[in-house]
Amino acid sequence: MLVMAAFVAAQQQPSAPRSGWPCTGRLDPSYFRVAEGSGGHLLLLAPDEIADSASLFLAFTSHPQTIFRLAGSVTPGLHDFQVPIDPSVESVLFSVSVQCLESAYILDPSGALAGGDAVTYRSTFRAERMVIVRQPQPGMWTVRVAGSGVAGVTVQAKSPLGIGDIEFSAAGSTAFKPLPAFGVENTARLRIGRIAQPRASQVSGVGEPVGSLPLSPGETEGTYLSRFQPDGGGFRVMVVGRDEQGFDIQRMYAPLFAPLR
């Protein structure tokens, strides 16, 4: 599900100057909740930019595997986010959306600014930057962001490696459902495609570790089970591993799970 968040201050506060848009805007919190819960995208677009956003949605759709995702807020200053890109990635999309965006740069494993014929920049929006790199060099890439306010940083890939469906079954039940139950042990069932020796964990909406998800083989190939008891906070599932060449593989399941109470 692709979700776009538009700032709504100008229509409700006609006296507010547009010169500070979107920094002076007010984000409707329902857009944020829907985008995170569905695995959609928090695009901080001004109303007059929505008509030109089709290319962003098409780019997201063509890069279905999530490698890195952060949504919340950033403090003023420079922030670096490290993202491992493995050799299976045919094309990688870097998206940065920050309410008061000052700058956004994508650095390759050598530390150089991403550029050349294989790189496409989409930078006509005030608070959104998108960079697409075809056949990226494997290694640790860096997303460097300066700005403040509500933010969403996403790295997605066109790759055969990824996480399939994730379902949860509460203790005492054999039925698997889309969301875990709060306060009891849950069994998570993951489908992980072609990642050797995978290790799973829970991370918060801003990428901080929440807890491990020890894996055991499921009934079918590529299926794993993990027993855990979620706390009351939202979490994403992250899987890491290595390929046969020793490169790090990282994938996230895009939706932010909120345990049912």
C-alpha positions as CSV (number, residue, x, y, z in Angstrom):
1,M,0.0,0.0,0.0
2,L,1.4,3.4,-1.0
3,V,0.5,6.2,1.3
4,M,1.3,9.8,0.8
5,A,1.3,12.4,3.6
6,A,0.5,16.0,2.6
7,F,0.9,18.9,5.0
8,V,-2.5,20.5,5.8
9,A,-1.7,23.8,7.5
10,A,-2.2,26.3,4.7
11,Q,-5.9,25.5,4.1
12,Q,-6.7,25.7,7.8
13,Q,-4.6,28.7,8.7
14,P,-4.8,31.1,5.7
15,S,-2.7,33.7,7.5
16,A,0.3,31.4,7.7
17,P,3.0,32.4,5.2
18,R,3.8,29.8,2.4
19,S,7.4,30.9,2.4
20,G,8.2,28.4,5.1
21,W,6.3,25.5,3.6
22,P,6.6,22.6,4.5
23,C,8.5,23.5,7.6
24,T,5.6,25.5,8.9
25,G,3.1,22.7,8.0
26,R,1.2,20.4,10.3
27,L,1.2,16.7,9.5
28,D,-2.0,14.9,9.9
29,P,-1.0,12.0,12.3
30,S,-3.5,9.6,10.7
31,Y,-1.3,9.6,7.5
32,F,1.7,8.6,9.6
33,R,-0.1,5.8,11.3
34,V,-1.5,4.4,8.1
35,A,1.8,4.6,6.3
36,E,3.7,2.8,9.0
37,G,1.1,0.2,9.8
38,S,0.6,-0.7,6.1
39,G,4.2,-0.5,5.0
40,G,3.3,2.4,2.8
41,H,5.5,5.5,2.3
42,L,5.6,8.7,4.2
43,L,6.0,11.2,1.4
44,L,6.0,14.8,2.8
45,L,4.6,16.5,-0.3
46,A,3.1,19.9,-0.5
47,P,-0.4,19.9,-2.1
48,D,0.9,21.5,-5.3
49,E,3.4,18.6,-5.6
50,I,1.0,15.7,-5.5
51,A,0.2,15.8,-9.2
52,D,3.9,15.2,-10.0
53,S,4.3,12.3,-7.6
54,A,3.4,9.4,-9.9
55,S,7.1,8.7,-10.7
56,L,7.8,8.2,-7.0
57,F,5.1,5.6,-6.6
58,L,6.2,3.7,-9.7
59,A,9.8,3.6,-8.5
60,F,8.7,2.2,-5.1
61,T,6.6,-0.5,-6.8
62,S,9.5,-1.6,-9.0
63,H,11.8,-2.0,-5.9
64,P,9.7,-4.4,-3.6
65,Q,12.4,-5.5,-1.1
66,T,13.0,-3.2,1.9
67,I,16.6,-3.1,3.1
68,F,16.3,-0.1,5.5
69,R,13.5,1.9,6.9
70,L,13.2,4.7,9.4
71,A,10.1,6.9,10.2
72,G,9.8,9.4,13.0
73,S,11.7,12.6,13.4
74,V,15.3,13.9,13.1
75,T,17.0,16.5,15.2
76,P,18.8,19.5,13.5
77,G,22.2,18.6,12.2
78,L,23.9,16.0,10.0
79,H,22.9,12.3,10.2
80,D,24.5,9.2,8.6
81,F,22.6,6.0,8.1
82,Q,24.7,2.9,7.0
83,V,23.0,0.5,4.6
84,P,24.6,-2.8,3.4
85,I,24.0,-3.6,-0.3
86,D,24.6,-7.2,-1.4
87,P,25.5,-8.5,-4.8
88,S,21.9,-9.8,-5.5
89,V,20.6,-6.2,-5.7
90,E,20.0,-5.3,-9.4
91,S,18.8,-1.8,-8.6
92,V,18.5,0.2,-5.3
93,L,16.2,3.1,-4.4
94,F,17.1,5.6,-1.7
95,S,14.2,7.8,-0.5
96,V,14.6,10.7,1.9
97,S,11.6,12.7,3.1
98,V,12.2,15.3,5.8
99,Q,9.9,18.1,6.9
100,C,12.7,20.7,7.1
101,L,15.1,19.2,4.6
102,E,18.4,20.9,4.1
103,S,20.4,18.3,2.1
104,A,20.5,14.6,1.3
105,Y,23.4,12.7,-0.2
106,I,24.0,9.1,-1.1
107,L,27.6,7.9,-0.8
108,D,28.9,4.7,-2.3
109,P,31.2,2.2,-0.4
110,S,34.2,4.3,-1.3
111,G,32.7,7.4,0.3
112,A,32.2,9.1,-3.1
113,L,28.9,10.8,-4.0
114,A,26.8,8.5,-6.1
115,G,26.9,9.6,-9.7
116,G,27.3,8.5,-13.3
117,D,25.0,7.0,-16.0
118,A,23.7,4.4,-13.7
119,V,22.3,6.9,-11.2
120,T,18.9,8.7,-11.5
121,Y,18.1,11.7,-9.3
122,R,14.5,12.9,-8.5
123,S,15.0,16.1,-6.6
124,T,12.3,18.5,-7.8
125,F,10.3,18.2,-4.5
126,R,10.8,20.5,-1.5
127,A,11.0,17.8,1.2
128,E,11.6,14.6,-0.8
129,R,14.8,13.3,-2.5
130,M,15.0,10.0,-4.4
131,V,18.1,8.4,-5.9
132,I,18.0,5.2,-7.9
133,V,21.3,3.3,-8.6
134,R,21.3,0.5,-11.1
135,Q,23.8,-2.4,-10.5
136,P,25.1,-0.8,-7.3
137,Q,28.5,-1.8,-6.0
138,P,28.2,-4.2,-3.1
139,G,29.3,-2.9,0.2
140,M,28.2,-0.4,2.9
141,W,26.4,2.6,1.4
142,T,25.7,5.8,3.4
143,V,22.5,8.0,3.4
144,R,23.6,11.4,4.7
145,V,20.8,13.7,5.7
146,A,20.7,17.2,7.2
147,G,17.4,18.7,8.4
148,S,14.8,18.4,11.2
149,G,11.3,17.5,11.9
150,V,9.1,14.6,10.7
151,A,11.2,12.2,8.5
152,G,11.1,9.0,6.6
153,V,14.2,7.3,5.2
154,T,13.7,4.2,3.1
155,V,16.1,2.0,1.0
156,Q,14.4,-0.5,-1.3
157,A,15.8,-3.0,-3.8
158,K,15.0,-5.0,-6.8
159,S,16.4,-8.3,-5.7
160,P,15.4,-12.0,-5.5
161,L,16.3,-12.1,-1.8
162,G,13.7,-10.9,0.7
163,I,11.2,-11.6,3.4
164,G,7.8,-13.0,2.4
165,D,4.7,-13.0,4.6
166,I,4.9,-12.8,8.4
167,E,2.1,-14.1,10.5
168,F,1.5,-14.6,14.2
169,S,-0.2,-17.1,16.4
170,A,-1.0,-16.4,20.1
171,A,-0.4,-19.0,22.7
172,G,-3.2,-21.5,22.9
173,S,-4.2,-20.9,19.3
174,T,-3.3,-22.6,16.0
175,A,-4.6,-19.8,13.8
176,F,-2.1,-17.4,12.3
177,K,-3.1,-13.8,12.0
178,P,-1.6,-10.6,10.6
179,L,-0.8,-9.0,14.0
180,P,0.7,-10.4,17.3
181,A,-1.2,-10.4,20.5
182,F,0.0,-8.3,23.4
183,G,1.0,-9.8,26.8
184,V,1.3,-13.4,25.8
185,E,3.8,-15.6,23.9
186,N,3.4,-15.5,20.2
187,T,4.7,-17.7,17.4
188,A,5.9,-15.8,14.4
189,R,6.0,-17.6,11.1
190,L,8.3,-16.0,8.5
191,R,9.0,-16.9,4.9
192,I,12.6,-16.0,4.1
193,G,13.8,-16.4,0.5
194,R,17.3,-17.6,-0.2
195,I,19.2,-16.0,2.7
196,A,21.7,-18.3,4.2
197,Q,21.9,-18.7,8.0
198,P,19.3,-15.9,8.6
199,R,19.1,-14.1,12.0
200,A,15.9,-12.2,12.8
201,S,15.2,-9.4,15.3
202,Q,12.7,-6.7,16.2
203,V,13.6,-3.1,15.6
204,S,11.6,0.0,16.4
205,G,10.1,2.5,13.9
206,V,13.4,4.4,14.1
207,G,15.6,1.4,13.7
208,E,16.6,0.8,17.3
209,P,16.9,-2.8,18.5
210,V,13.9,-4.1,20.5
211,G,14.5,-7.8,20.9
212,S,15.8,-10.9,19.1
213,L,13.6,-13.5,17.3
214,P,15.4,-16.8,17.5
215,L,14.6,-18.9,14.4
216,S,13.8,-22.6,14.0
217,P,13.0,-24.3,10.7
218,G,9.3,-24.5,9.8
219,E,7.4,-27.3,8.0
220,T,8.3,-26.1,4.5
221,E,11.5,-25.0,2.9
222,G,12.2,-21.3,3.5
223,T,9.7,-21.1,6.4
224,Y,10.9,-20.3,10.0
225,L,9.2,-20.1,13.3
226,S,10.1,-17.8,16.3
227,R,8.5,-17.7,19.7
228,F,8.5,-14.3,21.5
229,Q,6.4,-12.1,23.7
230,P,6.0,-8.6,22.3
231,D,5.8,-5.5,24.5
232,G,3.4,-2.7,23.9
233,G,5.5,-0.8,21.3
234,G,5.4,-1.1,17.6
235,F,8.2,-3.1,15.9
236,R,9.5,-4.1,12.5
237,V,11.1,-7.5,11.7
238,M,14.6,-7.4,10.3
239,V,16.5,-10.3,8.9
240,V,20.3,-10.4,8.4
241,G,22.6,-13.0,7.0
242,R,25.5,-13.4,4.6
243,D,25.8,-14.7,1.0
244,E,28.3,-17.2,-0.2
245,Q,30.8,-14.4,-1.0
246,G,30.7,-13.1,2.5
247,F,28.7,-10.0,1.8
248,D,26.2,-8.9,4.5
249,I,22.5,-9.2,3.6
250,Q,19.9,-7.1,5.3
251,R,16.1,-7.1,4.7
252,M,13.3,-5.5,6.7
253,Y,9.6,-6.3,6.6
254,A,8.1,-2.9,5.8
255,P,4.9,-2.8,8.0
256,L,5.3,-1.6,11.6
257,F,3.5,-4.2,13.8
258,A,1.4,-2.9,16.7
259,P,0.4,-5.8,19.1
260,L,-3.3,-6.2,19.6
261,R,-4.4,-5.7,23.2
